[in-house]
């Protein structure tokens, strides 16, 4: 979703709840596309572990670990970001609308949580490039259509041969090929 609005290779992204399975993959996928990624967690140490893990796979990745447990820490983590992705557990608010709406230069906000309350308050699950305060917002259902297309394409690939392993990088390539096809 973010790639539709900006060049990820020049983007600065903040991934909230980066230590969970979804957050880790988001950090890796954004870093793989060249974004400078700030991995955030309530524990800076756990965020640093995510950065180390991703850097082991992507040595040229531009990564930094941030704590996000207080308003002050969130303010520091959001400074200068173009993209914010909330990848937290269902029903956990990670950032108030007041915080993300006040980020100068923020272009895209994505909340991958469809269960109320939103991970990024003020973003609806059905938002799909919905403009809010000059930011293109996506909710979990708004990105879900693309997710289902990728899922179907991946399943088709698995039926083509039984020796394939589709890791996060390969699934990203499937998604990119779907974007290029008419």
C-alpha positions as CSV (number, residue, x, y, z in Angstrom):
1,X,0.0,0.0,0.0
2,X,2.7,2.5,0.9
3,X,4.6,1.9,-2.4
4,X,1.6,3.4,-4.2
5,X,2.2,6.7,-2.5
6,X,6.0,7.0,-2.2
7,X,9.3,5.6,-3.2
8,X,10.1,3.0,-0.5
9,X,13.8,3.2,-1.3
10,X,13.8,6.8,0.0
11,X,11.2,6.3,2.7
12,X,11.6,6.4,6.5
13,X,9.2,4.0,8.1
14,X,8.2,3.3,11.7
15,X,6.8,-0.2,12.5
16,X,4.9,-0.3,15.8
17,X,4.8,-3.7,17.5
18,X,7.8,-4.8,15.4
19,X,8.6,-7.8,17.7
20,X,5.5,-9.8,16.8
21,X,5.4,-12.1,13.8
22,X,3.6,-9.6,11.6
23,X,5.8,-6.7,12.7
24,X,9.0,-8.6,12.0
25,X,7.9,-9.4,8.5
26,X,6.8,-5.8,7.9
27,X,10.3,-4.6,9.1
28,X,12.0,-7.1,6.8
29,X,9.8,-6.4,3.8
30,X,10.2,-2.6,4.1
31,X,14.0,-2.9,4.6
32,X,14.2,-5.2,1.6
33,X,12.6,-2.5,-0.5
34,X,15.3,0.0,0.7
35,X,13.3,1.9,3.3
36,X,15.0,3.2,6.5
37,X,13.1,1.3,9.1
38,X,12.5,2.1,12.7
39,X,11.5,-1.0,14.6
40,X,9.5,0.0,17.7
41,X,8.4,-2.0,20.7
42,X,7.6,-1.4,24.3
43,X,11.1,-2.9,24.9
44,X,13.9,-1.2,22.9
45,X,16.0,-4.3,23.5
46,X,13.4,-6.6,21.8
47,X,13.2,-4.1,18.9
48,X,17.0,-4.3,18.7
49,X,16.8,-8.0,18.4
50,X,14.4,-7.6,15.5
51,X,16.9,-5.3,13.8
52,X,19.8,-7.7,14.3
53,X,17.7,-10.6,12.9
54,X,16.7,-8.6,9.8
55,X,20.3,-7.3,9.4
56,X,21.6,-10.8,9.3
57,X,19.4,-11.5,6.3
58,X,19.8,-8.0,4.7
59,X,23.2,-6.7,5.6
60,X,22.6,-3.3,3.9
61,X,19.4,-2.7,5.7
62,X,19.0,0.7,7.4
63,X,17.5,-0.2,10.7
64,X,17.1,1.3,14.2
65,X,15.5,0.2,17.3
66,X,13.1,2.4,19.3
67,X,11.1,2.1,22.5
68,X,7.4,3.0,22.1
69,X,6.1,2.7,25.7
70,X,5.7,6.4,26.5
71,X,4.5,9.5,24.6
72,X,8.0,10.9,24.6
73,X,9.4,7.7,23.1
74,X,6.7,7.7,20.4
75,X,7.4,11.3,19.6
76,X,11.1,10.5,19.1
77,X,10.3,7.4,17.0
78,X,7.9,9.3,14.7
79,X,10.3,12.2,14.0
80,X,10.7,12.6,10.3
81,X,8.9,9.4,9.2
82,X,7.0,9.1,5.9
83,X,5.2,5.8,6.8
84,X,3.8,4.4,10.0
85,X,2.6,0.7,10.2
86,X,0.8,-0.6,13.3
87,X,1.3,-4.4,13.4
88,X,0.2,-5.0,17.0
89,X,-2.1,-7.6,18.5
90,X,-5.8,-7.4,18.0
91,X,-7.5,-4.7,20.1
92,X,-4.4,-2.9,21.2
93,X,-4.1,0.9,20.5
94,X,-0.5,1.6,19.8
95,X,-0.8,5.3,18.8
96,X,-3.4,8.0,19.2
97,X,-4.7,10.0,16.3
98,X,-3.3,13.1,17.9
99,X,0.3,11.7,17.7
100,X,0.2,10.4,14.1
101,X,-1.8,13.4,12.8
102,X,0.9,15.7,14.1
103,X,3.7,14.0,12.3
104,X,4.9,16.5,9.6
105,X,5.8,14.8,6.4
106,X,3.8,11.6,7.2
107,X,2.4,10.3,3.9
108,X,1.0,6.9,4.7
109,X,-0.5,5.3,7.9
110,X,-1.4,1.6,7.9
111,X,-3.1,-0.2,10.7
112,X,-3.1,-4.0,10.2
113,X,-5.4,-4.6,13.2
114,X,-9.1,-5.0,12.3
115,X,-10.3,-5.5,15.9
116,X,-11.4,-2.4,17.9
117,X,-9.8,-0.4,19.2
118,X,-7.6,0.4,16.2
119,X,-3.8,0.2,16.5
120,X,-3.7,3.7,15.1
121,X,-6.7,5.4,16.4
122,X,-8.7,7.3,13.9
123,X,-8.1,4.8,11.1
124,X,-11.0,2.6,10.2
125,X,-10.5,-1.1,9.2
126,X,-12.1,-0.4,5.8
127,X,-9.9,2.6,5.0
128,X,-8.2,2.2,1.6
129,X,-6.1,5.2,0.7
130,X,-8.5,7.3,2.7
131,X,-7.2,10.8,3.1
132,X,-7.1,11.9,6.8
133,X,-5.2,15.1,7.7
134,X,-3.2,14.9,4.5
135,X,-2.2,11.2,5.1
136,X,-3.2,8.2,3.0
137,X,-4.7,5.8,5.5
138,X,-5.2,2.1,5.2
139,X,-7.0,-0.3,7.6
140,X,-6.7,-4.0,7.8
141,X,-9.6,-4.7,5.5
142,X,-8.4,-1.9,3.1
143,X,-5.2,-3.9,2.6
144,X,-7.0,-7.2,2.9
145,X,-8.1,-7.3,-0.8
146,X,-4.5,-7.3,-1.9
147,X,-3.6,-9.8,0.7
148,X,-6.3,-12.2,-0.6
149,X,-5.1,-11.8,-4.2
150,X,-1.5,-12.6,-3.0
151,X,-2.8,-15.6,-1.0
152,X,-4.7,-17.0,-4.0
153,X,-1.7,-16.6,-6.3
154,X,0.6,-18.2,-3.7
155,X,-1.7,-21.2,-3.4
156,X,-1.8,-21.5,-7.2
157,X,2.0,-21.6,-7.2
158,X,2.1,-24.3,-4.6
159,X,-0.2,-26.5,-6.8
160,X,2.2,-26.0,-9.7
161,X,4.9,-28.1,-8.0
162,X,5.2,-29.6,-4.5
163,X,8.8,-28.6,-3.8
164,X,8.3,-24.9,-3.4
165,X,8.8,-22.9,-0.3
166,X,7.2,-19.5,-0.2
167,X,8.9,-17.4,2.4
168,X,8.1,-13.7,3.0
169,X,10.5,-12.5,0.2
170,X,8.9,-14.8,-2.3
171,X,5.4,-13.8,-1.3
172,X,6.5,-10.2,-1.7
173,X,7.6,-11.0,-5.3
174,X,4.2,-12.6,-6.0
175,X,2.5,-9.4,-4.8
176,X,4.8,-7.2,-6.9
177,X,4.0,-9.3,-10.0
178,X,0.3,-8.9,-9.3
179,X,0.8,-5.1,-9.2
180,X,2.5,-5.2,-12.6
181,X,-0.1,-7.4,-14.3
182,X,-3.2,-5.8,-15.9
